[in-house]
């Protein structure tokens, strides 16, 4: 999931963030629907490893969003 953050413009960083969010969004949707199916007895739980990996991906995206917000709060144009 991780791409190196370029040392270029903030737009380069934003493009990487947008890409990461776009790739992760369908996985989150699948995860949410799977939880509903598990609750209804229609599916098995996801493997723990997959759930941990998704959580780590979401945490990484959250950190990148916080970094972007920090740049914006310091007046760096995004």
Secondary structure in CASP SS format (residue, H / E / C, confidence):
PFRMAT SS
TARGET T0000
AUTHOR 0000-0000-0000
METHOD secondary structure of the structure
MODEL  1
X C 1.00
X C 1.00
X C 1.00
X C 1.00
X C 1.00
X C 1.00
X C 1.00
X C 1.00
X C 1.00
X H 1.00
X H 1.00
X H 1.00
X H 1.00
X H 1.00
X H 1.00
X H 1.00
X H 1.00
X H 1.00
X H 1.00
X H 1.00
X H 1.00
X H 1.00
X H 1.00
X H 1.00
X H 1.00
X H 1.00
X H 1.00
X H 1.00
X H 1.00
X H 1.00
X H 1.00
X H 1.00
X H 1.00
X H 1.00
X H 1.00
X H 1.00
X H 1.00
X H 1.00
X H 1.00
X C 1.00
X C 1.00
X C 1.00
X C 1.00
X C 1.00
X C 1.00
X C 1.00
X C 1.00
X H 1.00
X H 1.00
X H 1.00
X H 1.00
X H 1.00
X H 1.00
X H 1.00
X H 1.00
X H 1.00
X H 1.00
X H 1.00
X H 1.00
X H 1.00
X H 1.00
X H 1.00
X H 1.00
X H 1.00
X H 1.00
X H 1.00
X H 1.00
X H 1.00
X H 1.00
X H 1.00
X H 1.00
X H 1.00
X H 1.00
X C 1.00
X C 1.00
X C 1.00
X C 1.00
X C 1.00
END
